[in-house]
Amino acid sequence: MAGDVPDPRPKVPESEKLTINLGFVDLGRIDLLVRDGFYANRADFIRTAVRNQLDRQGDAVTQSLARKKLSLGLSHYTRQDLEAARDAGTPLQIQVLGLVSIAPDVTPELARAAIASVQVLGAFHARPAVKAALADRTA
């Protein structure tokens, strides 16, 4: 029976799919490197290239995080978190580089009462009704 109990925590994806357009010559060069065994596939090459570029710009990212007072990583807000903020009269200023998720049991009314602003560089996961309720507070 224990296997029948659903996990109350939502599954959060570890990544988000992006689509890019590349010129044919660049694409061919990537395919050549894949064929010659330098990378497992095109996606492996692109992920590696993005990570390398982000590593090169690491100091600039760190300085910008501090200057803009952004939290780095994953932030999940439960109904209880938002009720506590609302009840305390201190609406949340959510500023994250990474992922922000709001629990599925949060109502649009609670979200508006508890969240003053949302700035997310990355991904923002919430029910469509909650996102719509926060649209005027989302940067």
N, CA, C and O atoms as CSV, one atom per row, in Angstrom:
chain,resi,resn,atom,element,x,y,z
A,1,MET,N,N,0.809,-1.210,0.000
A,1,MET,CA,C,0.000,0.000,0.000
A,1,MET,C,C,0.847,1.268,0.000
A,1,MET,O,O,0.433,2.284,-0.558
A,2,ALA,N,N,2.032,1.223,0.620
A,2,ALA,CA,C,2.851,2.422,0.702
A,2,ALA,C,C,3.212,2.947,-0.682
A,2,ALA,O,O,3.410,4.150,-0.854
A,3,GLY,N,N,3.301,2.061,-1.671
A,3,GLY,CA,C,3.616,2.483,-3.020
A,3,GLY,C,C,2.485,3.248,-3.687
A,3,GLY,O,O,2.703,3.894,-4.712
A,4,ASP,N,N,1.275,3.189,-3.126
A,4,ASP,CA,C,0.127,3.872,-3.716
A,4,ASP,C,C,-0.020,5.309,-3.249
A,4,ASP,O,O,-0.875,6.035,-3.756
A,5,VAL,N,N,0.798,5.736,-2.289
A,5,VAL,CA,C,0.683,7.089,-1.743
A,5,VAL,C,C,1.405,8.055,-2.685
A,5,VAL,O,O,2.602,7.906,-2.931
A,6,PRO,N,N,0.675,9.046,-3.213
A,6,PRO,CA,C,1.334,9.996,-4.117
A,6,PRO,C,C,2.279,10.920,-3.368
A,6,PRO,O,O,2.046,11.262,-2.209
A,7,ASP,N,N,3.341,11.314,-4.040
A,7,ASP,CA,C,4.300,12.263,-3.479
A,7,ASP,C,C,3.666,13.653,-3.518
A,7,ASP,O,O,3.306,14.114,-4.601
A,8,PRO,N,N,3.511,14.358,-2.352
A,8,PRO,CA,C,2.854,15.661,-2.348
A,8,PRO,C,C,3.703,16.766,-2.980
A,8,PRO,O,O,3.176,17.826,-3.317
A,9,ARG,N,N,4.999,16.536,-3.143
A,9,ARG,CA,C,5.865,17.547,-3.735
A,9,ARG,C,C,5.786,17.460,-5.255
A,9,ARG,O,O,5.878,16.367,-5.815
A,10,PRO,N,N,5.621,18.577,-5.918
A,10,PRO,CA,C,5.564,18.535,-7.384
A,10,PRO,C,C,6.927,18.193,-7.962
A,10,PRO,O,O,7.962,18.574,-7.413
A,11,LYS,N,N,6.916,17.475,-9.067
A,11,LYS,CA,C,8.165,17.162,-9.764
A,11,LYS,C,C,8.592,18.395,-10.544
A,11,LYS,O,O,7.831,18.918,-11.358
A,12,VAL,N,N,9.793,18.849,-10.298
A,12,VAL,CA,C,10.314,20.035,-10.956
A,12,VAL,C,C,11.306,19.580,-12.018
A,12,VAL,O,O,12.251,18.855,-11.707
A,13,PRO,N,N,11.108,19.988,-13.247
A,13,PRO,CA,C,12.068,19.594,-14.277
A,13,PRO,C,C,13.440,20.188,-13.993
A,13,PRO,O,O,13.555,21.267,-13.412
A,14,GLU,N,N,14.474,19.471,-14.409
A,14,GLU,CA,C,15.835,19.933,-14.157
A,14,GLU,C,C,16.342,20.873,-15.243
A,14,GLU,O,O,17.395,21.492,-15.095
A,15,SER,N,N,15.595,20.976,-16.325
A,15,SER,CA,C,16.038,21.836,-17.413
A,15,SER,C,C,14.825,22.302,-18.209
A,15,SER,O,O,13.705,21.833,-18.009
A,16,GLU,N,N,15.080,23.225,-19.105
A,16,GLU,CA,C,14.044,23.729,-19.977
A,16,GLU,C,C,14.562,23.690,-21.400
A,16,GLU,O,O,15.718,24.025,-21.656
A,17,LYS,N,N,13.712,23.282,-22.323
A,17,LYS,CA,C,14.106,23.142,-23.717
A,17,LYS,C,C,14.162,24.504,-24.398
A,17,LYS,O,O,13.275,25.340,-24.224
A,18,LEU,N,N,15.220,24.709,-25.176
A,18,LEU,CA,C,15.382,25.914,-25.979
A,18,LEU,C,C,15.501,25.509,-27.446
A,18,LEU,O,O,15.980,24.421,-27.766
A,19,THR,N,N,15.069,26.377,-28.308
A,19,THR,CA,C,15.218,26.151,-29.739
A,19,THR,C,C,16.092,27.268,-30.291
A,19,THR,O,O,15.859,28.444,-30.011
A,20,ILE,N,N,17.100,26.897,-31.077
A,20,ILE,CA,C,17.967,27.908,-31.684
A,20,ILE,C,C,18.075,27.636,-33.183
A,20,ILE,O,O,17.917,26.505,-33.640
A,21,ASN,N,N,18.343,28.676,-33.914
A,21,ASN,CA,C,18.600,28.563,-35.344
A,21,ASN,C,C,20.092,28.786,-35.567
A,21,ASN,O,O,20.667,29.765,-35.091
A,22,LEU,N,N,20.707,27.860,-36.298
A,22,LEU,CA,C,22.125,27.970,-36.637
A,22,LEU,C,C,22.283,27.950,-38.150
A,22,LEU,O,O,21.476,27.359,-38.867
A,23,GLY,N,N,23.324,28.599,-38.617
A,23,GLY,CA,C,23.643,28.531,-40.042
A,23,GLY,C,C,24.108,27.134,-40.409
A,23,GLY,O,O,24.558,26.364,-39.561
A,24,PHE,N,N,23.989,26.823,-41.697
A,24,PHE,CA,C,24.329,25.479,-42.150
A,24,PHE,C,C,25.797,25.135,-41.948
A,24,PHE,O,O,26.126,23.988,-41.648
A,25,VAL,N,N,26.668,26.096,-42.106
A,25,VAL,CA,C,28.098,25.830,-41.930
A,25,VAL,C,C,28.397,25.530,-40.467
A,25,VAL,O,O,29.121,24.580,-40.167
A,26,ASP,N,N,27.844,26.337,-39.541
A,26,ASP,CA,C,28.055,26.070,-38.118
A,26,ASP,C,C,27.482,24.708,-37.738
A,26,ASP,O,O,28.103,23.958,-36.985
A,27,LEU,N,N,26.312,24.393,-38.252
A,27,LEU,CA,C,25.697,23.107,-37.965
A,27,LEU,C,C,26.565,21.958,-38.494
A,27,LEU,O,O,26.728,20.934,-37.831
A,28,GLY,N,N,27.111,22.143,-39.685
A,28,GLY,CA,C,27.996,21.125,-40.243
A,28,GLY,C,C,29.258,20.944,-39.424
A,28,GLY,O,O,29.731,19.822,-39.247
A,29,ARG,N,N,29.803,22.035,-38.926
A,29,ARG,CA,C,31.005,21.946,-38.078
A,29,ARG,C,C,30.701,21.196,-36.792
A,29,ARG,O,O,31.514,20.400,-36.322
A,30,ILE,N,N,29.515,21.456,-36.218
A,30,ILE,CA,C,29.109,20.720,-35.010
A,30,ILE,C,C,28.967,19.234,-35.346
A,30,ILE,O,O,29.453,18.382,-34.603
A,31,ASP,N,N,28.308,18.926,-36.456
A,31,ASP,CA,C,28.129,17.526,-36.853
A,31,ASP,C,C,29.470,16.829,-37.065
A,31,ASP,O,O,29.616,15.651,-36.738
A,32,LEU,N,N,30.445,17.548,-37.608
A,32,LEU,CA,C,31.785,16.985,-37.815
A,32,LEU,C,C,32.409,16.613,-36.471
A,32,LEU,O,O,32.978,15.531,-36.323
A,33,LEU,N,N,32.301,17.517,-35.491
A,33,LEU,CA,C,32.860,17.231,-34.164
A,33,LEU,C,C,32.141,16.062,-33.495
A,33,LEU,O,O,32.765,15.257,-32.803
A,34,VAL,N,N,30.832,15.971,-33.703
A,34,VAL,CA,C,30.075,14.838,-33.158
A,34,VAL,C,C,30.524,13.552,-33.839
A,34,VAL,O,O,30.803,12.558,-33.169
A,35,ARG,N,N,30.595,13.568,-35.156
A,35,ARG,CA,C,30.991,12.368,-35.913
A,35,ARG,C,C,32.389,11.899,-35.515
A,35,ARG,O,O,32.658,10.699,-35.473
A,36,ASP,N,N,33.274,12.848,-35.224
A,36,ASP,CA,C,34.642,12.492,-34.856
A,36,ASP,C,C,34.786,12.138,-33.377
A,36,ASP,O,O,35.891,11.862,-32.909
A,37,GLY,N,N,33.665,12.146,-32.636
A,37,GLY,CA,C,33.683,11.659,-31.258
A,37,GLY,C,C,34.011,12.681,-30.188
A,37,GLY,O,O,34.186,12.313,-29.027
A,38,PHE,N,N,34.099,13.956,-30.545
A,38,PHE,CA,C,34.393,14.975,-29.542
A,38,PHE,C,C,33.190,15.224,-28.631
A,38,PHE,O,O,33.350,15.598,-27.469
A,39,TYR,N,N,31.989,15.012,-29.167
A,39,TYR,CA,C,30.742,15.206,-28.412
A,39,TYR,C,C,29.805,14.061,-28.730
A,39,TYR,O,O,29.884,13.466,-29.805
A,40,ALA,N,N,28.925,13.753,-27.805
A,40,ALA,CA,C,27.987,12.644,-27.988
A,40,ALA,C,C,26.933,12.965,-29.047
A,40,ALA,O,O,26.507,12.084,-29.793
A,41,ASN,N,N,26.517,14.225,-29.109
A,41,ASN,CA,C,25.491,14.646,-30.062
A,41,ASN,C,C,25.495,16.173,-30.120
A,41,ASN,O,O,26.287,16.825,-29.439
A,42,ARG,N,N,24.606,16.737,-30.935
A,42,ARG,CA,C,24.536,18.196,-31.068
A,42,ARG,C,C,24.213,18.866,-29.733
A,42,ARG,O,O,24.824,19.873,-29.374
A,43,ALA,N,N,23.259,18.310,-29.008
A,43,ALA,CA,C,22.851,18.903,-27.725
A,43,ALA,C,C,24.023,18.930,-26.749
A,43,ALA,O,O,24.196,19.904,-26.016
A,44,ASP,N,N,24.828,17.870,-26.734
A,44,ASP,CA,C,26.004,17.827,-25.864
A,44,ASP,C,C,26.962,18.962,-26.215
A,44,ASP,O,O,27.482,19.631,-25.322
A,45,PHE,N,N,27.197,19.182,-27.502
A,45,PHE,CA,C,28.061,20.279,-27.934
A,45,PHE,C,C,27.496,21.628,-27.471
A,45,PHE,O,O,28.225,22.452,-26.919
A,46,ILE,N,N,26.213,21.846,-27.692
A,46,ILE,CA,C,25.600,23.140,-27.359
A,46,ILE,C,C,25.628,23.378,-25.854
A,46,ILE,O,O,25.955,24.479,-25.410
A,47,ARG,N,N,25.288,22.353,-25.058
A,47,ARG,CA,C,25.357,22.509,-23.592
A,47,ARG,C,C,26.768,22.852,-23.151
A,47,ARG,O,O,26.965,23.728,-22.308
A,48,THR,N,N,27.753,22.163,-23.720
A,48,THR,CA,C,29.155,22.426,-23.368
A,48,THR,C,C,29.549,23.849,-23.753
A,48,THR,O,O,30.208,24.542,-22.978
A,49,ALA,N,N,29.151,24.286,-24.939
A,49,ALA,CA,C,29.485,25.641,-25.387
A,49,ALA,C,C,28.844,26.690,-24.481
A,49,ALA,O,O,29.482,27.682,-24.130
A,50,VAL,N,N,27.600,26.475,-24.106
A,50,VAL,CA,C,26.915,27.429,-23.226
A,50,VAL,C,C,27.599,27.473,-21.864
A,50,VAL,O,O,27.847,28.553,-21.330
A,51,ARG,N,N,27.904,26.311,-21.303
A,51,ARG,CA,C,28.589,26.285,-19.990
A,51,ARG,C,C,29.935,26.985,-20.057
A,51,ARG,O,O,30.284,27.746,-19.154
A,52,ASN,N,N,30.692,26.739,-21.113
A,52,ASN,CA,C,32.002,27.388,-21.255
A,52,ASN,C,C,31.862,28.902,-21.321
A,52,ASN,O,O,32.643,29.625,-20.703
A,53,GLN,N,N,30.879,29.384,-22.061
A,53,GLN,CA,C,30.669,30.823,-22.170
A,53,GLN,C,C,30.235,31.404,-20.822
A,53,GLN,O,O,30.697,32.476,-20.432
A,54,LEU,N,N,29.361,30.710,-20.118
A,54,LEU,CA,C,28.923,31.178,-18.797
A,54,LEU,C,C,30.087,31.190,-17.801
A,54,LEU,O,O,30.184,32.087,-16.963
A,55,ASP,N,N,30.960,30.199,-17.898
A,55,ASP,CA,C,32.142,30.181,-17.032
A,55,ASP,C,C,33.032,31.394,-17.316
A,55,ASP,O,O,33.564,32.003,-16.389
A,56,ARG,N,N,33.192,31.744,-18.585
A,56,ARG,CA,C,34.012,32.899,-18.951
A,56,ARG,C,C,33.426,34.198,-18.411
A,56,ARG,O,O,34.160,35.134,-18.096
A,57,GLN,N,N,32.111,34.251,-18.307
A,57,GLN,CA,C,31.431,35.456,-17.835
A,57,GLN,C,C,31.057,35.357,-16.354
A,57,GLN,O,O,30.259,36.158,-15.868
A,58,GLY,N,N,31.618,34.394,-15.637
A,58,GLY,CA,C,31.263,34.129,-14.246
A,58,GLY,C,C,31.368,35.336,-13.330
A,58,GLY,O,O,30.479,35.569,-12.512
A,59,ASP,N,N,32.438,36.105,-13.453
A,59,ASP,CA,C,32.601,37.284,-12.591
A,59,ASP,C,C,31.513,38.319,-12.849
A,59,ASP,O,O,30.990,38.925,-11.914
A,60,ALA,N,N,31.178,38.517,-14.113
A,60,ALA,CA,C,30.129,39.492,-14.449
A,60,ALA,C,C,28.783,39.038,-13.891
A,60,ALA,O,O,28.010,39.858,-13.396
A,61,VAL,N,N,28.499,37.746,-13.967
A,61,VAL,CA,C,27.243,37.213,-13.422
A,61,VAL,C,C,27.209,37.399,-11.909
A,61,VAL,O,O,26.190,37.823,-11.362
A,62,THR,N,N,28.299,37.091,-11.236
A,62,THR,CA,C,28.367,37.241,-9.779
A,62,THR,C,C,28.142,38.688,-9.360
A,62,THR,O,O,27.393,38.959,-8.422
A,63,GLN,N,N,28.785,39.607,-10.050
A,63,GLN,CA,C,28.617,41.029,-9.731
A,63,GLN,C,C,27.192,41.493,-9.986
A,63,GLN,O,O,26.638,42.262,-9.200
A,64,SER,N,N,26.606,41.040,-11.058
A,64,SER,CA,C,25.229,41.430,-11.382
A,64,SER,C,C,24.249,40.852,-10.371
A,64,SER,O,O,23.293,41.525,-9.984
A,65,LEU,N,N,24.475,39.611,-9.937
A,65,LEU,CA,C,23.621,39.005,-8.903
A,65,LEU,C,C,23.621,39.851,-7.635
A,65,LEU,O,O,22.571,40.116,-7.050
A,66,ALA,N,N,24.807,40.268,-7.224
A,66,ALA,CA,C,24.920,41.074,-6.003
A,66,ALA,C,C,24.284,42.448,-6.190
A,66,ALA,O,O,23.584,42.938,-5.305
A,67,ARG,N,N,24.527,43.065,-7.340
A,67,ARG,CA,C,24.011,44.403,-7.604
A,67,ARG,C,C,22.485,44.394,-7.671
A,67,ARG,O,O,21.840,45.316,-7.173
A,68,LYS,N,N,21.905,43.368,-8.277
A,68,LYS,CA,C,20.454,43.311,-8.460
A,68,LYS,C,C,19.747,42.559,-7.337
A,68,LYS,O,O,18.525,42.409,-7.351
A,69,LYS,N,N,20.534,42.085,-6.358
A,69,LYS,CA,C,19.994,41.378,-5.191
A,69,LYS,C,C,19.116,40.190,-5.585
A,69,LYS,O,O,18.020,40.006,-5.056
A,70,LEU,N,N,19.622,39.388,-6.528
A,70,LEU,CA,C,18.917,38.197,-6.975
A,70,LEU,C,C,19.401,36.990,-6.190
A,70,LEU,O,O,20.596,36.845,-5.931
A,71,SER,N,N,18.467,36.125,-5.813
A,71,SER,CA,C,18.829,34.839,-5.223
A,71,SER,C,C,19.161,33.895,-6.366
A,71,SER,O,O,18.581,33.997,-7.448
A,72,LEU,N,N,20.080,32.987,-6.136
A,72,LEU,CA,C,20.511,32.053,-7.167
A,72,LEU,C,C,20.017,30.657,-6.813
A,72,LEU,O,O,20.262,30.172,-5.708
A,73,GLY,N,N,19.326,30.012,-7.742
A,73,GLY,CA,C,18.918,28.629,-7.528
A,73,GLY,C,C,17.428,28.419,-7.701
A,73,GLY,O,O,16.772,29.071,-8.513
A,74,LEU,N,N,16.907,27.475,-6.901
A,74,LEU,CA,C,15.496,27.087,-6.969
A,74,LEU,C,C,14.772,27.636,-5.753
A,74,LEU,O,O,15.244,27.497,-4.624
A,75,SER,N,N,13.624,28.259,-5.983
A,75,SER,CA,C,12.797,28.769,-4.882
A,75,SER,C,C,11.385,28.236,-5.064
A,75,SER,O,O,10.739,28.496,-6.079
A,76,HIS,N,N,10.915,27.495,-4.081
A,76,HIS,CA,C,9.563,26.939,-4.130
A,76,HIS,C,C,8.742,27.572,-3.013
A,76,HIS,O,O,9.176,27.609,-1.862
A,77,TYR,N,N,7.567,28.065,-3.353
A,77,TYR,CA,C,6.686,28.705,-2.382
A,77,TYR,C,C,5.440,27.860,-2.191
A,77,TYR,O,O,4.713,27.580,-3.145
A,78,THR,N,N,5.200,27.458,-0.956
A,78,THR,CA,C,4.024,26.660,-0.633
A,78,THR,C,C,2.870,27.573,-0.228
A,78,THR,O,O,3.051,28.773,-0.019
A,79,ARG,N,N,1.706,26.994,-0.124
A,79,ARG,CA,C,0.543,27.747,0.350
A,79,ARG,C,C,0.817,28.302,1.738
A,79,ARG,O,O,0.447,29.437,2.038
A,80,GLN,N,N,1.466,27.506,2.590
A,80,GLN,CA,C,1.782,27.943,3.956
A,80,GLN,C,C,2.751,29.127,3.950
A,80,GLN,O,O,2.595,30.056,4.742
A,81,ASP,N,N,3.740,29.099,3.072
A,81,ASP,CA,C,4.681,30.222,2.960
A,81,ASP,C,C,3.940,31.509,2.627
A,81,ASP,O,O,4.177,32.551,3.238
A,82,LEU,N,N,3.045,31.424,1.658
A,82,LEU,CA,C,2.328,32.615,1.212
A,82,LEU,C,C,1.310,33.081,2.242
A,82,LEU,O,O,1.114,34.283,2.422
A,83,GLU,N,N,0.661,32.142,2.919
A,83,GLU,CA,C,-0.272,32.525,3.991
A,83,GLU,C,C,0.473,33.251,5.103
A,83,GLU,O,O,-0.039,34.228,5.650
A,84,ALA,N,N,1.674,32.791,5.447
A,84,ALA,CA,C,2.472,33.427,6.501
A,84,ALA,C,C,2.857,34.850,6.094
A,84,ALA,O,O,2.784,35.766,6.913
A,85,ALA,N,N,3.263,35.041,4.845
A,85,ALA,CA,C,3.626,36.380,4.369
A,85,ALA,C,C,2.406,37.299,4.385
A,85,ALA,O,O,2.490,38.447,4.821
A,86,ARG,N,N,1.280,36.789,3.909
A,86,ARG,CA,C,0.048,37.583,3.897
A,86,ARG,C,C,-0.363,37.959,5.310
A,86,ARG,O,O,-0.674,39.118,5.581
A,87,ASP,N,N,-0.366,36.973,6.224
A,87,ASP,CA,C,-0.803,37.201,7.605
A,87,ASP,C,C,0.130,38.154,8.348
A,87,ASP,O,O,-0.307,38.894,9.229
A,88,ALA,N,N,1.415,38.135,7.992
A,88,ALA,CA,C,2.382,39.036,8.633
A,88,ALA,C,C,2.330,40.443,8.038
A,88,ALA,O,O,2.926,41.376,8.578
A,89,GLY,N,N,1.622,40.586,6.937
A,89,GLY,CA,C,1.542,41.900,6.298
A,89,GLY,C,C,2.824,42.302,5.589
A,89,GLY,O,O,3.078,43.489,5.385
A,90,THR,N,N,3.628,41.322,5.214
A,90,THR,CA,C,4.888,41.583,4.514
A,90,THR,C,C,4.907,40.838,3.186
A,90,THR,O,O,5.469,39.747,3.097
A,91,PRO,N,N,4.300,41.416,2.155
A,91,PRO,CA,C,4.289,40.748,0.848
A,91,PRO,C,C,5.702,40.475,0.353
A,91,PRO,O,O,6.621,41.260,0.585
A,92,LEU,N,N,5.853,39.371,-0.319
A,92,LEU,CA,C,7.163,38.922,-0.797
A,92,LEU,C,C,7.605,39.674,-2.045
A,92,LEU,O,O,6.806,39.960,-2.936
A,93,GLN,N,N,8.877,39.983,-2.086
A,93,GLN,CA,C,9.551,40.532,-3.274
A,93,GLN,C,C,10.415,39.381,-3.782
A,93,GLN,O,O,11.522,39.179,-3.285
A,94,ILE,N,N,9.937,38.641,-4.745
A,94,ILE,CA,C,10.642,37.462,-5.246
A,94,ILE,C,C,11.573,37.887,-6.374
A,94,ILE,O,O,11.128,38.410,-7.396
A,95,GLN,N,N,12.887,37.656,-6.176
A,95,GLN,CA,C,13.901,37.999,-7.172
A,95,GLN,C,C,14.869,36.830,-7.262
A,95,GLN,O,O,15.684,36.623,-6.363
A,96,VAL,N,N,14.781,36.067,-8.345
A,96,VAL,CA,C,15.538,34.827,-8.460
A,96,VAL,C,C,16.151,34.685,-9.845
A,96,VAL,O,O,15.529,35.015,-10.854
A,97,LEU,N,N,17.376,34.190,-9.873
A,97,LEU,CA,C,18.006,33.725,-11.086
A,97,LEU,C,C,17.994,32.206,-10.967
A,97,LEU,O,O,18.740,31.640,-10.168
A,98,GLY,N,N,17.169,31.557,-11.740
A,98,GLY,CA,C,17.022,30.109,-11.661
A,98,GLY,C,C,15.578,29.725,-11.895
A,98,GLY,O,O,15.023,29.985,-12.963
A,99,LEU,N,N,14.966,29.104,-10.893
A,99,LEU,CA,C,13.589,28.632,-11.014
A,99,LEU,C,C,12.778,29.071,-9.815
A,99,LEU,O,O,13.205,28.909,-8.672
A,100,VAL,N,N,11.606,29.626,-10.076
A,100,VAL,CA,C,10.621,29.911,-9.035
A,100,VAL,C,C,9.419,29.033,-9.322
A,100,VAL,O,O,8.913,29.008,-10.444
A,101,SER,N,N,8.961,28.308,-8.303
A,101,SER,CA,C,7.740,27.524,-8.468
A,101,SER,C,C,6.800,27.833,-7.316
A,101,SER,O,O,7.216,28.018,-6.173
A,102,ILE,N,N,5.529,27.882,-7.651
A,102,ILE,CA,C,4.480,28.130,-6.665
A,102,ILE,C,C,3.603,26.896,-6.635
A,102,ILE,O,O,3.174,26.402,-7.677
A,103,ALA,N,N,3.339,26.401,-5.436
A,103,ALA,CA,C,2.596,25.155,-5.243
A,103,ALA,C,C,1.252,25.197,-5.967
A,103,ALA,O,O,0.638,26.257,-6.087
A,104,PRO,N,N,0.805,24.052,-6.442
A,104,PRO,CA,C,-0.450,24.008,-7.195
A,104,PRO,C,C,-1.695,24.328,-6.374
A,104,PRO,O,O,-2.736,24.656,-6.945
A,105,ASP,N,N,-1.609,24.239,-5.029
A,105,ASP,CA,C,-2.792,24.541,-4.210
A,105,ASP,C,C,-2.909,26.021,-3.840
A,105,ASP,O,O,-3.796,26.401,-3.076
A,106,VAL,N,N,-2.013,26.861,-4.382
A,106,VAL,CA,C,-2.069,28.306,-4.123
A,106,VAL,C,C,-3.123,28.920,-5.038
A,106,VAL,O,O,-3.104,28.708,-6.250
A,107,THR,N,N,-4.035,29.676,-4.454
A,107,THR,CA,C,-5.076,30.339,-5.237
A,107,THR,C,C,-4.554,31.657,-5.801
A,107,THR,O,O,-3.607,32.227,-5.259
A,108,PRO,N,N,-5.151,32.141,-6.871
A,108,PRO,CA,C,-4.746,33.442,-7.406
A,108,PRO,C,C,-4.914,34.559,-6.372
A,108,PRO,O,O,-4.096,35.477,-6.315
A,109,GLU,N,N,-5.958,34.487,-5.566
A,109,GLU,CA,C,-6.199,35.507,-4.542
A,109,GLU,C,C,-5.081,35.516,-3.495
A,109,GLU,O,O,-4.605,36.579,-3.095
A,110,LEU,N,N,-4.674,34.339,-3.061
A,110,LEU,CA,C,-3.587,34.247,-2.086
A,110,LEU,C,C,-2.289,34.771,-2.691
A,110,LEU,O,O,-1.544,35.496,-2.031
A,111,ALA,N,N,-2.018,34.409,-3.934
A,111,ALA,CA,C,-0.793,34.878,-4.583
A,111,ALA,C,C,-0.757,36.409,-4.645
A,111,ALA,O,O,0.275,37.015,-4.357
A,112,ARG,N,N,-1.864,37.028,-5.012
A,112,ARG,CA,C,-1.907,38.501,-5.085
A,112,ARG,C,C,-1.749,39.136,-3.710
A,112,ARG,O,O,-1.125,40.189,-3.578
A,113,ALA,N,N,-2.314,38.499,-2.687
A,113,ALA,CA,C,-2.226,39.059,-1.334
A,113,ALA,C,C,-0.833,38.905,-0.731
A,113,ALA,O,O,-0.435,39.696,0.125
A,114,ALA,N,N,-0.088,37.885,-1.175
A,114,ALA,CA,C,1.186,37.571,-0.528
A,114,ALA,C,C,2.418,37.973,-1.323
A,114,ALA,O,O,3.517,38.016,-0.771
A,115,ILE,N,N,2.259,38.268,-2.610
A,115,ILE,CA,C,3.416,38.542,-3.456
A,115,ILE,C,C,3.311,39.949,-4.037
A,115,ILE,O,O,2.371,40.265,-4.766
A,116,ALA,N,N,4.288,40.786,-3.703
A,116,ALA,CA,C,4.309,42.159,-4.208
A,116,ALA,C,C,4.911,42.233,-5.605
A,116,ALA,O,O,4.448,43.006,-6.444
A,117,SER,N,N,5.952,41.423,-5.858
A,117,SER,CA,C,6.584,41.437,-7.174
A,117,SER,C,C,7.324,40.125,-7.412
A,117,SER,O,O,7.741,39.432,-6.484
A,118,VAL,N,N,7.465,39.818,-8.701
A,118,VAL,CA,C,8.185,38.611,-9.114
A,118,VAL,C,C,9.124,38.997,-10.254
A,118,VAL,O,O,8.695,39.489,-11.297
A,119,GLN,N,N,10.407,38.763,-10.028
A,119,GLN,CA,C,11.405,38.946,-11.083
A,119,GLN,C,C,12.163,37.633,-11.181
A,119,GLN,O,O,12.862,37.241,-10.247
A,120,VAL,N,N,12.027,36.960,-12.304
A,120,VAL,CA,C,12.676,35.676,-12.494
A,120,VAL,C,C,13.485,35.705,-13.776
A,120,VAL,O,O,12.959,35.983,-14.853
A,121,LEU,N,N,14.751,35.419,-13.650
A,121,LEU,CA,C,15.609,35.195,-14.805
A,121,LEU,C,C,15.835,33.694,-14.849
A,121,LEU,O,O,16.648,33.154,-14.100
A,122,GLY,N,N,15.122,33.039,-15.718
A,122,GLY,CA,C,15.141,31.583,-15.780
A,122,GLY,C,C,13.740,31.102,-16.078
A,122,GLY,O,O,13.216,31.351,-17.163
A,123,ALA,N,N,13.123,30.413,-15.126
A,123,ALA,CA,C,11.788,29.864,-15.346
A,123,ALA,C,C,10.886,30.128,-14.145
A,123,ALA,O,O,11.331,30.117,-12.997
A,124,PHE,N,N,9.625,30.364,-14.433
A,124,PHE,CA,C,8.600,30.622,-13.416
A,124,PHE,C,C,7.491,29.615,-13.632
A,124,PHE,O,O,6.782,29.672,-14.637
A,125,HIS,N,N,7.333,28.678,-12.680
A,125,HIS,CA,C,6.315,27.645,-12.779
A,125,HIS,C,C,5.214,27.902,-11.761
A,125,HIS,O,O,5.459,27.953,-10.556
A,126,ALA,N,N,4.018,28.059,-12.258
A,126,ALA,CA,C,2.831,28.228,-11.427
A,126,ALA,C,C,1.635,27.908,-12.310
A,126,ALA,O,O,1.738,27.878,-13.537
A,127,ARG,N,N,0.503,27.671,-11.667
A,127,ARG,CA,C,-0.715,27.438,-12.439
A,127,ARG,C,C,-1.002,28.666,-13.299
A,127,ARG,O,O,-0.683,29.784,-12.893
A,128,PRO,N,N,-1.588,28.485,-14.462
A,128,PRO,CA,C,-1.890,29.630,-15.338
A,128,PRO,C,C,-2.707,30.725,-14.644
A,128,PRO,O,O,-2.473,31.909,-14.887
A,129,ALA,N,N,-3.656,30.350,-13.787
A,129,ALA,CA,C,-4.473,31.355,-13.087
A,129,ALA,C,C,-3.626,32.178,-12.128
A,129,ALA,O,O,-3.869,33.374,-11.965
A,130,VAL,N,N,-2.643,31.563,-11.493
A,130,VAL,CA,C,-1.754,32.279,-10.573
A,130,VAL,C,C,-0.845,33.214,-11.368
A,130,VAL,O,O,-0.640,34.363,-10.978
A,131,LYS,N,N,-0.304,32.725,-12.478
A,131,LYS,CA,C,0.527,33.593,-13.328
A,131,LYS,C,C,-0.276,34.794,-13.823
A,131,LYS,O,O,0.230,35.916,-13.851
A,132,ALA,N,N,-1.518,34.555,-14.209
A,132,ALA,CA,C,-2.363,35.649,-14.693
A,132,ALA,C,C,-2.632,36.662,-13.571
A,132,ALA,O,O,-2.649,37.868,-13.818
A,133,ALA,N,N,-2.840,36.180,-12.353
A,133,ALA,CA,C,-3.100,37.078,-11.216
A,133,ALA,C,C,-1.870,37.921,-10.891
A,133,ALA,O,O,-2.000,39.025,-10.363
A,134,LEU,N,N,-0.687,37.415,-11.198
A,134,LEU,CA,C,0.546,38.136,-10.896
A,134,LEU,C,C,1.137,38.850,-12.104
A,134,LEU,O,O,2.228,39.412,-12.009
A,135,ALA,N,N,0.445,38.840,-13.227
A,135,ALA,CA,C,0.994,39.385,-14.474
A,135,ALA,C,C,1.452,40.829,-14.337
A,135,ALA,O,O,2.482,41.207,-14.896
A,136,ASP,N,N,0.702,41.635,-13.603
A,136,ASP,CA,C,1.081,43.045,-13.461
A,136,ASP,C,C,2.207,43.254,-12.447
A,136,ASP,O,O,2.687,44.372,-12.264
A,137,ARG,N,N,2.623,42.169,-11.792
A,137,ARG,CA,C,3.704,42.255,-10.784
A,137,ARG,C,C,4.938,41.487,-11.234
A,137,ARG,O,O,5.902,41.363,-10.478
A,138,THR,N,N,4.915,40.981,-12.437
A,138,THR,CA,C,5.992,40.129,-12.943
A,138,THR,C,C,6.829,40.914,-13.932
A,138,THR,O,O,6.317,41.516,-14.876
A,139,ALA,N,N,8.143,40.891,-13.686
A,139,ALA,CA,C,9.079,41.576,-14.596
A,139,ALA,C,C,9.766,40.558,-15.472
A,139,ALA,O,O,10.592,40.920,-16.309
